Amino acid sequence: MTTLATPPDVEFSDLGTGDPDETTPGGSSTWYFRGHNFVLAYTTLVAGDVLERDDQPDEYVAILPYEECGVVIRASRESEPVSGKAVVMVPPGSSAIAGVDDCTVVRLFSSRSTDLLDKARNRDSYADPHPNTKPFEPWPDPPGGYRIRAYRLADLRVTQDAVRPGQIVRCSTFMVNFLAPRIGPRDPDTLSPHDHDDFEQCSLAVEGEYVHHLRTPWSRRRSEWREDRHLKCGSPSVAVIPPPMIHTSEAVGPGTNQLIDIFCPPRLDFSLTPGRVLNEDTYPLPNQ
């Protein structure tokens, strides 16, 4: 049996409140938060403003988490309008996301976007590599080449899985699981505690309220043992859960509760289940 080092603590932050980490001349505000292999940029985008990337080293992801949103994405001599809840794969190189409406855009960048690492408000937590998390390695290029690929949730079928019902798409750098919205609290007798050996789980709450239940496995040294945590959070907020911490998220809000799970690079276990990843024919698996 592999012995894993005691994991660091969960990383957590509210988003969209307090002073932003960056404000554009056009008035858009961005909060940066990172995991071991990625940076999350949460932006309140002002209509008419533009979020640009030059010399982007690899594919990145833009999430529109709310229906009330419209943008135009430009990259690789393409231009595509996107509105409503969506996950968009954006090619390497130069790109721009222009706001049509005032709306929220969440961008996901791998750790190869080194210019963004130090912008993250929790950058000190990753001054040293985390012991149990595999370093980032991109998955193979799509055979059809890189281009803007927009997946609108209204156009996707929902996979019904006993543990992870939702709409899952992946690219060469990320997997995004837009979990089915839950109306009202989750039945506390149907929770799904689990752990991961060598990758983080980023859970982005975009509606409602959650309790992230967290348990650190015991090592041989009792001095390293920790009490369970029950982290109550509103939305928008982000939690990055390190391996092999045992975790489950319980929706507790009285209205709509919406969680988006993010993995960098994509999860191989989910990808090996035929039909679970909705765009599995677009992006190949790595060599086994």
C-alpha positions as CSV (number, residue, x, y, z in Angstrom):
1,M,0.0,0.0,0.0
2,T,1.3,3.4,-1.0
3,T,1.9,5.7,2.0
4,L,0.9,9.3,1.3
5,A,2.2,12.4,3.1
6,T,-0.3,14.2,5.3
7,P,-2.1,16.6,3.0
8,P,-2.0,20.4,3.3
9,D,-5.2,22.0,4.4
10,V,-8.1,22.8,2.1
11,E,-7.8,26.1,0.2
12,F,-10.9,28.3,0.4
13,S,-12.0,31.8,-0.7
14,D,-15.2,33.7,-1.2
15,L,-15.3,35.3,-4.7
16,G,-16.6,38.6,-6.0
17,T,-16.5,40.3,-2.6
18,G,-13.9,42.6,-1.0
19,D,-11.1,44.2,-3.0
20,P,-10.4,42.5,-6.4
21,D,-6.9,41.4,-7.3
22,E,-7.2,43.3,-10.6
23,T,-9.4,45.9,-12.2
24,T,-9.3,46.8,-15.9
25,P,-9.6,50.4,-17.2
26,G,-13.1,49.4,-18.4
27,G,-14.2,48.6,-14.9
28,S,-14.2,44.7,-14.9
29,S,-12.9,43.2,-11.6
30,T,-11.0,39.8,-11.3
31,W,-10.3,37.7,-8.2
32,Y,-7.5,35.1,-8.7
33,F,-7.2,31.8,-6.8
34,R,-5.0,28.8,-7.5
35,G,-4.6,25.1,-7.0
36,H,-1.5,23.1,-7.5
37,N,-1.8,22.9,-11.3
38,F,-4.1,25.7,-12.2
39,V,-5.3,29.3,-11.7
40,L,-8.9,30.3,-11.5
41,A,-9.9,33.8,-12.5
42,Y,-13.3,35.0,-11.4
43,T,-14.3,38.1,-13.3
44,T,-17.3,40.4,-13.1
45,L,-17.2,41.5,-16.8
46,V,-18.6,44.9,-17.8
47,A,-20.5,45.1,-21.1
48,G,-18.1,46.4,-23.7
49,D,-15.0,45.4,-21.9
50,V,-12.5,42.8,-23.2
51,L,-10.5,40.1,-21.4
52,E,-7.4,39.4,-23.6
53,R,-4.7,36.8,-23.6
54,D,-1.5,37.1,-25.7
55,D,0.9,34.2,-26.3
56,Q,-1.3,31.9,-24.2
57,P,0.9,28.7,-23.9
58,D,-2.0,26.1,-23.9
59,E,-5.7,25.7,-24.1
60,Y,-7.8,27.4,-21.4
61,V,-11.4,27.2,-20.4
62,A,-14.0,29.9,-20.0
63,I,-17.1,29.1,-17.9
64,L,-20.3,31.2,-18.1
65,P,-22.0,30.0,-14.8
66,Y,-25.3,32.0,-15.2
67,E,-28.0,32.3,-17.8
68,E,-27.9,36.1,-17.8
69,C,-24.7,36.4,-19.7
70,G,-23.5,37.0,-23.3
71,V,-20.0,37.3,-24.6
72,V,-18.2,37.1,-27.9
73,I,-15.0,35.0,-28.0
74,R,-12.3,35.6,-30.6
75,A,-9.4,33.3,-31.2
76,S,-7.5,31.7,-34.1
77,R,-9.3,33.9,-36.6
78,E,-12.7,32.7,-35.3
79,S,-15.4,34.7,-33.6
80,E,-18.2,33.0,-31.7
81,P,-21.0,34.5,-29.7
82,V,-21.9,32.5,-26.5
83,S,-24.8,33.2,-24.1
84,G,-26.4,31.4,-21.2
85,K,-24.7,28.7,-19.1
86,A,-21.7,27.3,-21.0
87,V,-18.2,25.9,-20.9
88,V,-15.9,27.1,-23.7
89,M,-12.5,25.7,-24.7
90,V,-10.3,28.5,-26.0
91,P,-7.2,27.8,-28.1
92,P,-3.6,28.7,-27.3
93,G,-2.2,31.9,-28.7
94,S,-4.0,35.2,-28.7
95,S,-7.6,35.4,-27.7
96,A,-10.2,37.8,-26.4
97,I,-13.5,37.6,-24.5
98,A,-15.7,40.6,-25.1
99,G,-18.7,41.3,-22.8
100,V,-22.0,41.8,-24.6
101,D,-23.8,42.0,-21.2
102,D,-22.6,42.7,-17.7
103,C,-21.9,39.2,-16.6
104,T,-19.7,36.7,-14.7
105,V,-16.9,34.8,-16.5
106,V,-14.7,32.2,-14.8
107,R,-11.5,31.4,-16.7
108,L,-9.3,28.4,-15.9
109,F,-5.6,28.4,-16.8
110,S,-3.0,25.6,-16.3
111,S,0.1,26.3,-14.3
112,R,1.9,26.9,-17.6
113,S,0.4,30.4,-17.5
114,T,3.2,31.5,-15.3
115,D,2.3,35.2,-15.5
116,L,-0.9,34.5,-13.5
117,L,0.5,32.3,-10.7
118,D,1.7,35.2,-8.5
119,K,-1.6,37.0,-9.0
120,A,-3.5,34.4,-6.9
121,R,-4.3,35.6,-3.4
122,N,-3.3,32.2,-2.0
123,R,0.0,31.9,-3.9
124,D,2.0,31.4,-0.7
125,S,0.2,28.1,-0.1
126,Y,1.9,26.8,-3.2
127,A,5.4,28.2,-2.6
128,D,6.5,24.5,-2.4
129,P,5.0,21.7,-4.5
130,H,2.3,19.7,-2.6
131,P,3.6,16.2,-1.9
132,N,0.6,14.1,-3.1
133,T,-0.5,15.9,-6.2
134,K,0.9,14.9,-9.6
135,P,2.5,17.8,-11.5
136,F,0.5,19.1,-14.5
137,E,0.9,17.3,-17.8
138,P,-1.4,18.2,-20.7
139,W,-3.5,15.6,-22.5
140,P,-3.0,15.0,-26.2
141,D,-4.0,17.7,-28.8
142,P,-7.4,17.3,-30.4
143,P,-7.1,15.5,-33.8
144,G,-9.3,18.2,-35.3
145,G,-6.9,21.0,-34.1
146,Y,-7.4,23.7,-31.6
147,R,-10.4,26.0,-32.0
148,I,-13.2,27.6,-30.0
149,R,-15.4,24.9,-28.8
150,A,-18.5,26.1,-27.0
151,Y,-20.6,23.7,-25.0
152,R,-23.9,25.3,-24.0
153,L,-25.5,23.4,-21.1
154,A,-29.0,23.7,-22.7
155,D,-27.6,21.7,-25.7
156,L,-26.0,18.9,-23.6
157,R,-27.6,15.8,-22.4
158,V,-27.3,15.1,-18.7
159,T,-25.5,12.0,-17.5
160,Q,-27.3,10.3,-14.6
161,D,-24.7,8.8,-12.4
162,A,-25.4,7.6,-8.8
163,V,-22.5,9.6,-7.5
164,R,-21.8,12.4,-10.0
165,P,-24.9,13.4,-12.0
166,G,-24.0,16.3,-14.2
167,Q,-22.7,17.5,-17.6
168,I,-19.0,16.7,-18.0
169,V,-16.7,18.0,-20.7
170,R,-12.9,18.0,-21.0
171,C,-10.2,19.5,-23.1
172,S,-6.4,19.0,-23.2
173,T,-6.0,20.8,-19.9
174,F,-9.2,20.6,-17.8
175,M,-12.2,18.6,-17.0
176,V,-15.4,20.5,-15.9
177,N,-18.3,18.8,-14.3
178,F,-21.4,21.1,-14.2
179,L,-23.3,19.3,-11.5
180,A,-27.1,19.1,-11.8
181,P,-28.7,22.0,-9.8
182,R,-30.2,20.8,-6.5
183,I,-33.3,22.6,-5.3
184,G,-33.3,22.7,-1.5
185,P,-31.0,20.9,0.9
186,R,-29.4,17.5,0.1
187,D,-30.7,14.6,2.0
188,P,-28.0,14.1,4.7
189,D,-28.4,10.3,4.4
190,T,-27.3,10.3,0.8
191,L,-23.8,12.0,1.1
192,S,-20.9,10.6,-0.9
193,P,-17.6,10.9,1.0
194,H,-14.6,9.9,-1.1
195,D,-11.0,10.7,-1.7
196,H,-8.4,11.0,-4.5
197,D,-4.9,9.6,-4.4
198,D,-3.0,12.1,-6.5
199,F,-5.1,15.0,-7.8
200,E,-7.0,18.0,-6.3
201,Q,-10.7,18.7,-6.6
202,C,-11.7,22.3,-7.1
203,S,-15.3,22.9,-6.2
204,L,-16.8,26.2,-7.4
205,A,-20.1,27.1,-5.8
206,V,-22.0,29.5,-8.0
207,E,-25.5,29.4,-6.4
208,G,-26.8,28.5,-2.9
209,E,-25.0,27.4,0.2
210,Y,-22.9,24.3,0.9
211,V,-21.1,22.6,3.7
212,H,-17.8,20.9,2.6
213,H,-17.2,18.0,5.0
214,L,-13.5,17.3,5.2
215,R,-11.6,14.5,6.9
216,T,-7.8,14.2,6.9
217,P,-6.6,10.5,7.0
218,W,-4.6,9.6,10.0
219,S,-0.8,9.1,9.5
220,R,1.3,7.0,11.9
221,R,2.2,10.2,13.8
222,R,-0.7,11.3,16.0
223,S,0.8,14.8,16.2
224,E,-0.3,15.2,12.5
225,W,-3.9,14.2,13.1
226,R,-6.6,16.8,12.5
227,E,-10.2,17.3,13.6
228,D,-12.8,17.0,10.9
229,R,-13.8,20.2,9.3
230,H,-17.3,21.3,8.2
231,L,-16.7,24.3,6.1
232,K,-19.9,26.2,5.5
233,C,-19.8,28.5,2.5
234,G,-22.0,30.7,0.3
235,S,-21.7,31.5,-3.3
236,P,-19.7,32.4,-5.2
237,S,-16.9,30.6,-3.5
238,V,-14.1,28.2,-4.3
239,A,-12.6,25.3,-2.4
240,V,-9.5,23.3,-3.5
241,I,-9.4,19.9,-1.8
242,P,-6.0,18.2,-1.7
243,P,-5.4,14.5,-2.0
244,P,-6.0,12.2,-0.1
245,M,-8.4,14.3,2.0
246,I,-11.8,12.6,2.4
247,H,-14.6,15.0,1.3
248,T,-18.2,15.4,0.4
249,S,-20.2,18.5,-0.3
250,E,-23.7,19.0,1.1
251,A,-26.1,21.5,-0.3
252,V,-27.9,23.3,2.5
253,G,-29.5,26.3,0.9
254,P,-33.3,26.5,0.7
255,G,-33.3,27.5,-3.0
256,T,-31.2,26.5,-6.0
257,N,-27.7,25.1,-5.1
258,Q,-25.2,24.8,-8.0
259,L,-21.7,23.4,-7.8
260,I,-19.1,23.0,-10.6
261,D,-16.2,20.6,-10.1
262,I,-13.0,21.2,-11.8
263,F,-9.9,19.0,-12.4
264,C,-6.5,19.8,-13.9
265,P,-5.5,17.8,-15.9
266,P,-8.7,15.8,-16.7
267,R,-9.7,12.8,-14.6
268,L,-8.7,9.5,-16.2
269,D,-11.2,7.5,-14.2
270,F,-14.2,9.5,-15.4
271,S,-12.8,9.5,-18.9
272,L,-12.5,5.7,-19.1
273,T,-16.2,5.3,-18.5
274,P,-17.8,5.3,-22.0
275,G,-20.4,8.0,-22.4
276,R,-19.6,9.8,-19.2
277,V,-17.7,12.6,-20.8
278,L,-20.0,14.3,-23.3
279,N,-17.2,15.4,-25.7
280,E,-15.1,12.3,-25.4
281,D,-14.8,11.9,-29.2
282,T,-13.2,15.3,-29.6
283,Y,-10.2,14.9,-27.2
284,P,-8.2,11.7,-27.1
285,L,-7.0,9.9,-24.0
286,P,-3.4,9.9,-23.0
287,N,-1.3,6.8,-23.7
288,Q,-2.0,4.2,-20.9
